[in-house]
Amino acid sequence: MQPDANILPDLVKMKMPFGKYKDTVLCYLPVSYLEWFAREGFPPGRLGMLLATLFEIKANGLEYLLEPLKQQARNRR
């Protein structure tokens, strides 16, 4: 299986479709919200995979990986 090259770009483009942080771009979700999902269970499908990936990134201090993509997204607006 080949890695999905859209995972990181999607984290800086896709918005949360529901809940307290509806319409917040995923990469800007607070760690506490991601921790809640980690405890309670991530949603099914691609959204759950993206949230779980973002949780791992934030929990392991790897947010710097998203900075160039965030900058690109800001420049496109």
Buried (B, 14 or more C-beta within 10 A) or exposed (E): EEEEEEBBBBBBBBEBEEEEBEEBBBBBBEEEBBEBBBEEEBBEEEBEBBBBBBBEBBEEEEEEEBEEBBEEBEEEE
